[in-house]
């Protein structure tokens, strides 16, 4: 089990297609360096202790599956509207109080 912040150096792995960081004790926010993961299509960050605004601007436009359940996210990032390839998204069991329909209104 890993703990602490997610290492920003993961952003250097630009060829990654799938990243599974689930079932750890990561805390803090998803690093901005994830903007460099331009080929990422599947991201598992579920079952951690991540906080703050859910990821959005720092995720690949190619992302199709985002599993972020069982964390402590408090809001959704409006930039998620630009993740137009998303097929599955799971933010269950977080602390998000805003309506999903408002935040994700532009997704197909």
C-alpha positions in Angstrom: 0.0 0.0 0.0 1.3 3.4 -1.0 0.6 6.6 0.9 1.3 10.3 0.7 0.8 12.4 -2.4 0.6 10.8 -5.9 4.1 11.3 -7.3 4.1 14.0 -9.9 6.8 12.1 -11.7 4.1 9.8 -13.0 3.4 12.5 -15.5 6.6 11.7 -17.3 5.2 8.4 -18.4 3.4 9.9 -21.4 3.0 6.5 -23.2 0.8 5.1 -20.4 -2.7 4.0 -21.6 -3.9 2.5 -18.3 -2.9 3.7 -14.8 -4.2 1.9 -11.7 -3.5 3.7 -8.4 -6.5 2.2 -6.7 -6.6 0.6 -3.2 -3.9 2.7 -1.7 -3.7 5.5 0.8 -2.8 8.3 -1.5 -3.9 11.7 -0.2 -4.0 15.3 -1.6 -5.0 16.1 -5.1 -4.3 14.5 -8.5 -1.1 16.1 -9.7 -1.2 18.7 -12.5 1.6 16.7 -14.2 -1.1 14.2 -15.3 -1.7 16.7 -18.2 1.3 15.0 -19.7 -0.4 11.6 -19.8 -1.8 12.3 -23.3 -2.5 8.7 -24.1 -4.3 7.7 -20.9 -7.6 6.0 -21.6 -8.3 4.3 -18.2 -7.6 5.8 -14.8 -8.2 4.0 -11.5 -7.8 6.3 -8.5 -10.6 4.7 -6.4 -10.3 3.7 -2.8 -7.7 6.3 -1.7 -7.9 9.4 0.4 -7.8 12.0 -2.4 -9.3 15.4 -1.6 -10.4 18.7 -3.1 -11.7 19.2 -6.6 -12.0 16.0 -8.6 -9.6 15.8 -11.6 -10.6 17.4 -14.8 -8.1 19.7 -16.5 -5.2 17.4 -15.7 -6.6 14.4 -17.5 -6.1 13.2 -21.1 -8.8 14.1 -23.7 -8.6 10.4 -24.6 -9.8 9.2 -21.2 -12.7 6.7 -21.6 -13.0 5.3 -18.1 -12.5 7.1 -14.8 -12.9 5.3 -11.5 -12.7 7.7 -8.6 -15.0 6.2 -6.0 -14.3 6.1 -2.3 -12.2 9.2 -1.9 -12.9 12.6 -0.3 -13.5 14.8 -3.4 -15.7 17.7 -2.6 -16.5 19.1 -6.1 -16.3 18.3 -9.8 -13.9 20.2 -12.0 -15.8 22.1 -14.8 -13.0 21.1 -17.2 -14.5 17.6 -17.1 -16.9 18.9 -19.8 -13.9 18.6 -22.2 -13.5 14.9 -21.6 -15.7 14.0 -24.5 -14.4 10.4 -24.8 -15.7 9.4 -21.4 -17.8 6.2 -21.4 -17.8 5.4 -17.7 -17.3 7.7 -14.7 -17.6 6.7 -11.1 -17.5 9.2 -8.3 -19.7 7.3 -5.9 -18.9 7.5 -2.1 -17.2 10.9 -2.2 -18.3 14.2 -0.6 -19.5 15.9 -3.8 -22.6 18.0 -3.2 -23.1 19.7 -6.5 -25.4 18.1 -9.1 -23.6 16.1 -11.7 -26.0 17.2 -14.4 -24.9 20.8 -14.1 -21.2 20.1 -14.1 -21.2 17.4 -16.8 -23.8 19.0 -19.1 -21.6 19.0 -22.2 -20.6 15.3 -22.2 -22.1 13.1 -24.8 
